[in-house]
Each structure stands twice: as structure tokens, then as C-alpha cells.
Amino acid sequence: MIKNKLIQKLDCINIKTISNEVVFLYHKMNYICSMEQNTNIFGIRAIIEAIESGASINKVYLQKGLRGDLFFQLDKLLKKNKISTSVVPTEKLDRLSKHNNHQGAVAKISPIEFHDLETLLESTLESDKTPLFLLLDQVSDVRNFGAIIRTAECTGVNGIIIQKSGSAPVNAETIKTSAGAAFKVPICKVDHIKDAIFQLKAADIKLVAATEKTEDSVFNVNFNQPIAIVMGSEHKGVSTSVLKLVDYKAKLPLLGEIESLNVSVACGAFLYESVRQRL
């Protein structure tokens, strides 16, 4: 869907299929979009067109020292849309673009289409099932993210909500780790996780945060109600500002000497406690 929209938006002069790649001839410049799940777009103008066409950009890699009107136009769009960027050596851009003319910029497009949270909430509340959502407060490792998506699909989660900045991207590795579940579970992106919390609260959905900063056990939480589980980042856990907004805080019992669980494992335990209570 996104790729078709992008082709229309670019108004390509000619399109040639070469093996697994499509070469766009646009303004006498070649922009290559890999047909793999983790699509790359090369060239400043092509990236501008992609953003304006509504493509979901995971990250933009930029060459240090870029100048000029076209770059400033791109930079303005990146900041407006809160798209993650990284300044990298030219050698990395050459590798990402397979040594094509990248003009100092390469963007990675998400292989999935993200859902609108408000629309997803409305459709979920209209169904006859008790809502179960999952909020990820800046989980940054793609393998953890993929594993969480896989478990979410297996446990009937209605939607996963992530923050635009600081979150792991949905890329080829995420899709692989999720065993394809990323195509089945709706995923929403919000400017800040707090925005999602306020929307969920407005819909009378309770929030429980997985955190060690409590004496309450996950086994004492009532999951037989509309609820959203909040999981924190690998290094910091759920942020303090988010903890102040949730309805419940809960932890898993740890009987060994290790002080914490991997976030995807902990998430699985919380989700399956919800399943156990709802069976």
C-alpha cells in the first residue's frame, strides 16, 4: 500500500524491475527502493516525497555537514514529524544505498502500516470482548520488540502502542522475531506515551505498569476489566512520569539472585496472567 502510494506521489518517469529491486527514475536521478521488508529510500528529494506521501519512516541516516535549501526542507520535515535521525559516515550511507547516489541521506521505511489509536479504540470498544492493550515505554531492542509482538498476538492483545522516539523500529528483524505477528497485531505510534495514556483513560481503560517499584503482585491485579499493560525500557523500566499516571503498579515474584527479567519475558508473564483470569 505505502509503496504504491509512493510510486504515485513520485510520479515516476519510468519504472524498471531489476531482480528484487525497483529503480525509480525521478528528476534524472535514480532512487532505489529495495523490495525487501525493510525498504530503503535514497536521496533527499525522495525522502521528502516519502514523508509528504504519508510513508512511515523508521529512521533517516544523514551525512555530516549537509547544507542547502533541500536539506533544510528535509530537516524541517524530520523535526515536524519527530522522525528519528542519525549522523553517520559516508561509508555507511554507501553500504545502505548499495553505492548509489544517496545525496547524503538514506531513509528506512517501515514494512507495516501503523494504526490510528483513536480509530482502534473505537472499534475495540464496539466489540464484545474485554479490551486488552499493551503500551511499550521506549522498548528499544528489536528482538525484544518482536518477541513481545509474538506473545501479544498469542494472547489476544487488541493493540500495541509505542512512542515515535526512543522505540525499536518495525524492521525485517522485528518481523522475523515476531514470526509474522507484526502483520496481525495492530501497532500504533504516538508522539508520547502519555498521549496514549490520556486517551485510554478517557475510554475508561485501566492501566497497570510492570515495575519493581511496588510491593503489589501481578497476581492481585484484576485483568477481567478493560486494561492496558505498560512495559518499560530494557535499562530504565517504566519512566517515573508514566508511573504517576497509571492506576496500578505490579511486579513479578523473583525467587533467585537475579534482580530482573528480560522485558519480553516479563511481558509474557503479565499477558498470560491476563489470559488465565479471562479463561
C-alpha positions in Angstrom: 0.0 0.0 0.0 2.7 2.5 1.0 4.9 1.6 -1.9 2.1 2.1 -4.4 1.3 5.5 -2.9 4.9 6.4 -3.0 5.2 5.5 -6.7 2.1 7.6 -7.4 3.5 10.5 -5.4 6.8 10.4 -7.1 5.1 10.5 -10.5 8.0 8.4 -11.9 9.1 9.0 -15.5 9.9 5.3 -15.8 9.9 2.2 -13.6 12.2 -0.7 -14.2 12.1 -4.0 -12.3 15.6 -5.4 -11.8 15.7 -8.7 -9.8 14.2 -7.8 -6.4 14.5 -4.0 -6.8 12.6 -1.2 -8.4 14.6 1.6 -9.8 12.8 5.0 -9.8 13.9 7.5 -12.4 12.9 10.8 -11.0 14.2 14.2 -11.9 17.0 12.4 -13.8 18.2 10.8 -10.5 17.9 7.1 -9.6 16.3 6.2 -6.3 16.3 2.5 -5.4 13.6 1.1 -3.2 14.5 -2.4 -2.1 11.5 -4.8 -2.3 12.6 -6.4 0.9 10.5 -5.9 4.0 12.9 -3.3 5.3 12.8 -0.8 2.5 15.4 1.9 1.9 14.9 5.2 0.1 17.9 7.1 -1.1 18.2 10.8 -1.9 17.0 13.9 -0.1 14.2 14.7 -2.5 12.9 11.1 -2.5 12.8 11.1 1.3 10.9 14.4 1.3 8.4 13.0 -1.1 8.1 9.8 1.0 7.3 11.8 4.2 4.8 14.0 2.5 3.1 11.0 1.0 2.5 9.5 4.4 5.1 6.8 4.4 6.0 5.5 7.9 9.7 6.3 8.2 11.6 4.3 10.8 14.8 6.3 10.7 16.8 8.6 8.5 20.6 8.4 8.2 22.3 11.6 7.3 25.8 12.6 6.2 27.6 15.0 8.5 27.8 18.6 7.2 24.8 18.6 4.8 23.8 22.0 3.7 21.5 23.6 1.1 17.8 24.5 0.8 16.7 21.0 0.0 18.4 19.6 3.1 16.9 22.3 5.3 13.5 21.4 3.9 14.1 17.8 4.8 15.4 18.7 8.3 12.3 20.7 8.9 10.0 17.8 7.9 12.0 15.4 10.1 11.6 17.6 13.2 7.9 18.3 12.5 7.2 14.6 12.2 9.5 13.6 15.0 11.4 11.1 12.8 14.5 9.6 14.4 17.8 10.5 12.7 21.4 9.5 12.9 24.5 11.2 11.6 26.7 8.5 10.0 29.9 8.3 7.9 29.6 8.3 4.2 30.8 4.7 4.1 27.6 3.6 5.9 25.4 5.5 3.5 27.2 3.9 0.6 26.5 0.4 2.1 22.9 1.2 2.8 22.4 2.6 -0.8 24.5 -0.1 -2.4 26.8 2.6 -3.6 24.1 4.5 -5.5 23.8 8.3 -5.4 22.3 8.9 -2.0 22.9 12.6 -1.8 23.9 12.2 1.9 20.6 10.8 3.1 19.1 7.3 3.4 15.7 6.5 5.0 14.3 3.2 6.2 10.6 2.7 5.7 8.5 0.5 8.0 7.2 -2.7 6.3 3.8 -2.3 8.1 1.2 0.4 8.2 0.6 1.8 11.7 -2.9 2.2 13.0 -4.6 5.3 14.4 -5.1 4.9 18.1 -8.5 6.7 18.3 -9.9 4.6 15.5 -8.5 1.4 17.0 -10.0 2.3 20.4 -13.4 2.9 18.9 -13.5 -0.4 17.0 -12.2 -2.3 20.1 -14.8 -0.8 22.4 -17.6 -1.7 20.0 -16.6 -5.4 20.0 -18.0 -7.8 22.6 -14.6 -8.6 24.0 -12.9 -7.0 27.1 -10.2 -4.7 25.7 -6.5 -5.6 26.4 -3.8 -3.2 25.2 -0.1 -3.1 25.5 2.0 0.1 25.9 5.8 0.0 25.4 7.6 2.8 27.1 10.7 3.0 24.9 11.5 -0.6 24.5 14.4 -0.2 22.1 15.7 -3.7 21.2 14.2 -5.0 18.0 14.4 -8.7 19.2 12.6 -7.9 22.4 10.0 -5.9 20.4 9.5 -8.8 18.0 9.1 -11.3 20.8 6.6 -9.1 22.6 4.6 -8.7 19.4 4.5 -12.5 19.0 3.3 -13.1 22.6 0.8 -10.2 22.2 -0.8 -12.0 19.2 -0.9 -15.3 21.0 -2.7 -13.7 24.0 -5.3 -11.7 22.1 -4.0 -8.2 22.6 -6.1 -5.6 20.8 -3.2 -3.3 20.0 0.3 -2.3 20.8 1.2 1.3 21.4 4.7 2.7 21.0 6.3 6.1 21.1 7.7 7.7 18.0 11.0 8.5 19.5 13.2 6.0 21.5 11.3 2.9 20.4 12.6 0.0 18.5 11.7 0.2 14.8 9.5 -2.3 13.0 12.0 -3.7 10.5 12.9 -7.0 8.9 14.4 -8.3 12.1 11.4 -7.3 14.2 9.1 -9.1 11.7 11.3 -12.3 11.8 11.4 -12.4 15.6 7.6 -11.9 15.8 7.1 -14.9 13.4 5.0 -12.6 11.3 2.8 -11.5 14.1 3.6 -7.8 13.3 1.3 -8.1 10.4 -1.5 -9.4 12.6 -1.5 -7.2 15.7 -2.4 -3.5 15.3 0.5 -1.3 16.2 0.0 2.4 16.9 2.6 5.2 17.1 2.1 8.3 19.3 4.1 11.4 19.9 4.5 10.5 23.6 3.3 7.5 25.6 1.5 9.9 27.9 -0.8 10.9 25.0 -1.9 7.3 24.7 -2.4 7.0 28.5 -4.8 10.0 28.5 -6.7 8.5 25.5 -7.0 5.2 27.2 -8.2 6.7 30.5 -10.8 8.7 28.6 -12.1 5.4 27.3 -12.3 4.0 30.9 -9.4 1.6 30.3 -7.3 1.0 33.4 -3.5 0.9 33.3 -1.2 -1.4 35.1 2.6 -0.8 35.0 5.1 -3.6 35.3 7.6 -2.3 37.8 9.8 -3.4 40.7 8.9 -0.1 42.5 5.9 -1.6 44.3 5.0 -4.4 46.7 1.9 -5.4 44.8 1.9 -8.7 42.9 0.7 -9.1 39.3 -1.4 -11.9 40.6 -3.5 -9.5 42.6 -4.4 -7.3 39.7 -7.9 -7.7 38.2 -7.5 -8.3 34.5 -11.2 -9.0 34.0 -11.8 -5.4 33.0 -10.7 -3.1 30.1 -7.0 -2.8 30.8 -3.7 -1.8 29.3 -0.3 -3.2 30.4 2.7 -0.8 30.4 6.1 -2.3 29.9 9.3 -0.2 30.4 12.6 0.1 28.6 15.3 -2.5 28.9 17.6 -0.3 31.0 15.3 2.1 32.9 12.0 0.3 33.2 8.7 2.4 33.1 9.6 6.1 33.4 8.7 7.9 36.6 6.4 10.3 34.9 4.4 7.4 33.4 4.3 5.6 36.8 2.5 8.6 38.2 -0.3 8.2 35.7 -1.2 4.5 35.9 -3.9 3.0 38.0 -1.9 0.0 39.3 1.7 -1.0 39.7 2.6 -4.6 39.8 5.6 -6.9 39.9 6.5 -10.5 39.3 8.0 -12.5 42.2 11.7 -13.2 41.8 13.0 -16.1 43.8 16.6 -16.2 42.6 19.5 -13.9 42.9 19.0 -12.1 39.5 17.1 -8.8 40.2 15.1 -8.5 37.0 13.7 -10.3 34.0 14.1 -9.6 30.3 11.3 -7.3 29.3 9.8 -9.7 26.7 9.8 -12.5 29.3 8.2 -10.2 31.9 5.6 -9.0 29.4 4.7 -12.6 28.5 4.1 -13.4 32.2 1.8 -10.4 32.6 -0.1 -11.2 29.4 -0.6 -14.8 30.4 -1.8 -13.8 33.8 -4.5 -11.8 31.9 -5.3 -14.9 29.8 -5.5 -17.1 32.9 -8.0 -14.8 34.6 -10.1 -14.4 31.5 -10.4 -18.1 30.6 
